Amino acid sequence: MTGAASASGARIVLLCGLPGSGKTTTARRIAGETGGVRFCPDEWMTALGIDLFDEAARAKVEALQWALAQELVALGQTVIIEWGVWSRAERDVVRKRARELGARVELVCLDVPIDELVKRLDARNTERPAATGVISRENLLDWVERFEAPDADELSLFD
């Protein structure tokens, strides 16, 4: 199956960034250009009526998305993953598995200044009903501390 995936141009595009950085907008553009399949946990969770801050449910949704993504890649498809992939360890798992499947793997890192993220999230928070998960400045600042931006060495490992 590895050869089939490689021969057909299968690839995984990982979108790395914090909330408000433009992951979904970028993923939609890439999907439109490539015919790829997007995996956005927020959309699935919203459709299922799950609180976006429910980390256990998010982990389950992402696990389901990852299983399906691997099947699609093995069939030669392009997959766009919008999880944010905040840690190097998480990005390593996806990159290594993509290589095992014979797929290209790309990392798109969306580096947006914190002030711009706050502005975008404030706009998003006023457009969305509270039930979909309002992201506060405090949430964002906490997540900035947890985010592991890829360095040049890591970026060199991707296509």
DAUR-V452307 format. One record per pair of residues at least 24 apart in sequence whose C-alpha atoms are under 10 Angstrom apart, sorted by the first residue. I is the first residue (numbers start at 1). J is the second residue. D is the distance in Angstrom with one decimal. If there is no record, write none. Layout:
i=<I I>
j=<J J>
d=<D D>
//
This chain:
i=<1 1 1 1 1 1 1 2 2 2 2 2 2 2 2 2 2 3 3 3 3 3 3 4 4 4 4 4 4 4 5 5 5 5 5 5 5 5 5 5 5 5 5 5 6 6 6 6 6 6 6 6 6 6 7 7 7 8 8 8 8 8 8 8 8 9 9 9 9 9 9 9 9 10 10 10 10 10 10 10 10 10 10 10 10 10 10 10 11 11 11 11 11 11 11 11 11 11 11 11 11 11 11 11 11 11 12 12 12 12 12 12 12 12 12 12 12 12 12 12 12 12 12 12 12 12 12 13 13 13 13 13 13 13 13 13 13 13 13 13 13 13 13 14 14 14 14 14 14 14 14 14 14 14 14 14 14 14 14 14 15 15 15 15 15 15 15 15 15 15 15 15 15 16 16 16 16 16 16 16 16 16 16 16 16 16 16 16 16 16 17 17 17 17 17 17 17 17 17 17 17 17 17 17 18 18 18 18 18 18 18 18 18 18 18 18 18 18 18 19 19 19 19 19 19 19 19 19 19 19 19 20 20 20 20 20 20 20 20 20 20 20 20 20 20 21 21 21 21 21 21 21 21 21 21 21 21 22 22 22 22 22 22 22 23 23 23 23 23 23 23 23 24 24 24 24 24 25 26 26 26 26 27 27 27 27 27 28 30 30 30 31 31 31 34 34 34 34 35 35 35 36 36 36 36 36 37 37 37 37 37 37 37 37 38 38 38 38 38 38 38 39 39 39 39 39 39 39 39 39 39 40 40 40 40 40 40 41 41 41 41 41 42 42 42 42 43 45 46 46 46 47 49 49 50 50 50 51 51 51 52 52 52 52 52 53 53 53 53 54 58 66 69 70 70 70 70 70 71 73 73 73 73 73 74 74 74 74 74 75 76 76 76 77 78 78 78 79 80 80 81 84 84 84 84 85 85 85 85 86 86 86 86 86 86 86 87 87 87 87 87 88 88 88 88 88 88 89 91 91 92 92 92 95 95 95 96 99 103 104 104 105 105 105 106 106 106 106 107 107 107 107 107 107 107 108 108 109 109 109 110 111 114 114 114>
j=<73 74 75 76 100 101 102 73 74 75 76 98 99 100 101 102 103 74 76 100 101 102 103 73 74 75 76 101 102 103 72 73 74 75 76 77 78 98 99 100 101 102 103 104 73 74 75 76 98 99 101 102 103 104 76 102 103 73 74 75 76 77 78 102 103 73 75 76 77 78 102 103 104 36 72 73 74 75 76 77 78 79 98 101 102 103 104 105 36 72 73 74 76 77 78 79 80 98 99 101 102 103 104 105 106 159 36 37 69 70 72 73 77 78 79 80 81 94 95 98 99 103 104 105 106 107 159 38 78 79 80 81 82 94 95 98 104 105 106 107 108 158 159 39 79 80 81 82 83 84 85 91 94 95 105 106 107 108 109 158 80 81 82 83 84 85 86 91 106 107 108 109 110 81 82 83 84 85 86 87 91 107 108 109 110 111 147 148 149 150 82 83 84 85 86 108 109 110 111 112 144 147 148 149 83 84 85 86 109 110 111 112 114 117 140 143 144 147 149 83 84 112 117 118 120 121 135 139 140 143 144 110 112 114 116 117 118 119 120 121 122 123 124 135 140 84 109 110 111 112 113 114 116 117 118 120 121 82 109 110 111 112 117 120 80 81 82 83 84 108 109 110 80 81 82 83 84 82 80 82 108 110 79 80 81 82 108 80 78 79 80 78 79 80 77 78 79 80 77 78 79 72 77 78 79 80 69 72 73 77 78 79 80 81 65 69 78 79 80 81 82 64 65 66 68 69 79 80 81 82 83 65 80 81 82 83 84 65 81 82 83 84 82 83 132 133 132 132 131 132 133 132 131 132 131 132 133 131 132 133 131 132 133 134 135 132 133 134 135 133 83 94 98 94 97 98 101 103 101 98 101 102 103 104 98 100 101 102 103 101 101 102 103 103 103 104 105 105 105 106 107 108 109 110 147 109 147 148 149 143 144 146 147 148 149 150 146 147 148 149 150 147 148 149 150 151 154 148 150 154 154 157 158 157 158 159 157 158 159 158 159 157 158 159 155 157 158 159 150 154 155 156 157 158 159 155 158 149 150 155 149 149 140 141 144>
d=<9.8 6.3 8.1 9.4 9.7 7.1 8.1 9.5 7.0 9.5 9.5 9.5 8.6 6.8 4.7 4.6 7.7 9.2 9.7 10.0 8.0 6.2 9.0 9.6 7.3 7.3 6.8 8.9 7.9 9.4 9.2 6.4 5.1 6.1 4.5 7.8 9.9 9.7 10.0 9.9 6.5 5.6 5.9 9.2 9.1 8.7 9.7 7.2 10.0 9.2 7.6 4.7 5.3 7.5 7.8 8.4 8.8 9.5 9.5 8.2 5.1 7.8 9.7 9.7 8.9 9.1 9.8 6.1 7.3 7.8 9.1 7.0 7.5 9.6 8.4 5.5 7.4 7.6 4.3 4.8 5.3 8.0 9.1 8.8 7.7 5.0 6.4 8.8 9.0 9.6 6.5 9.5 7.6 6.7 4.7 6.3 8.5 7.5 9.4 9.4 8.5 4.8 4.4 5.5 7.6 9.6 9.1 9.7 8.4 9.1 9.8 7.4 8.5 5.8 4.8 5.9 7.3 8.5 8.3 6.9 9.8 7.0 6.3 4.7 6.3 8.5 9.9 9.4 7.6 6.2 4.7 6.2 8.7 9.8 9.6 10.0 8.4 5.8 4.8 5.9 7.1 9.8 9.6 10.0 8.5 6.1 5.0 6.6 7.9 7.8 7.5 8.0 8.4 8.9 7.5 6.1 4.9 6.1 8.2 9.9 7.4 6.1 5.2 7.0 5.7 7.1 9.6 9.8 8.6 6.1 5.0 6.1 7.3 8.9 7.5 7.4 4.4 5.3 6.5 9.1 8.8 7.0 6.0 4.6 6.1 8.5 9.7 9.7 8.3 8.7 8.8 8.5 4.9 7.2 6.8 8.5 6.0 5.1 6.6 8.2 9.8 8.3 9.6 8.3 9.4 6.2 8.9 7.6 9.6 7.9 8.2 8.3 9.5 8.1 8.0 7.5 7.5 7.7 10.0 9.9 7.8 9.9 7.3 9.3 9.0 7.6 8.4 9.9 7.6 8.9 9.8 9.6 8.4 9.6 8.4 5.3 7.8 8.7 5.8 5.7 9.5 9.8 8.3 9.6 9.5 9.3 9.2 5.9 6.9 5.8 8.8 9.4 8.5 6.3 9.9 8.2 9.2 9.8 10.0 7.0 9.4 8.7 9.3 9.3 10.0 9.1 6.0 8.5 7.4 9.0 9.0 7.3 9.8 9.5 6.7 9.7 10.0 10.0 9.6 9.2 9.0 9.1 9.6 6.3 7.8 7.0 9.7 8.9 9.7 9.7 7.7 8.3 8.3 7.2 9.5 7.3 9.4 9.9 8.5 7.3 9.0 9.7 6.6 4.5 5.3 6.5 8.3 8.5 9.9 7.8 6.4 4.9 6.0 8.5 9.5 9.0 8.8 6.1 4.7 6.1 7.3 9.9 6.3 8.5 9.3 7.9 7.5 6.1 5.0 5.9 7.7 8.5 8.6 6.7 5.1 6.5 9.5 7.9 9.0 7.4 6.7 9.9 9.0 8.7 8.7 9.5 9.8 9.0 8.9 6.5 9.2 9.9 8.7 8.4 9.1 8.4 9.7 7.2 6.7 6.7 8.7 6.4 5.6 8.9 9.8 9.2 6.9 9.3 9.3 10.0 9.6 8.7 9.9 9.6 8.3 7.9 7.9 9.9 9.6 7.9 7.2 8.7 7.0 9.6 9.2 9.9 6.2 8.1 8.1 9.7 9.5 9.4 8.0 9.2 8.9 9.2 9.6 9.5 9.9 9.4 9.8 9.9 8.9 9.3 9.4 9.5 8.7 8.9 9.5 8.9 9.4 7.5 5.0 5.7 7.2 8.9 8.1 6.4 5.1 7.6 8.4 9.2 6.5 7.8 6.9 9.5 8.1 9.5 9.2 9.3 8.9 9.3 9.9 8.4 7.5 9.8 9.8 10.0 9.9 8.1 6.3 9.1 5.9 5.7 9.0 9.1 5.3 5.1 9.3 9.7 7.3 9.9 9.3 6.3 7.7 9.4 9.7 8.1 7.9 9.3 9.7 8.6 8.4 8.3 8.4>
//
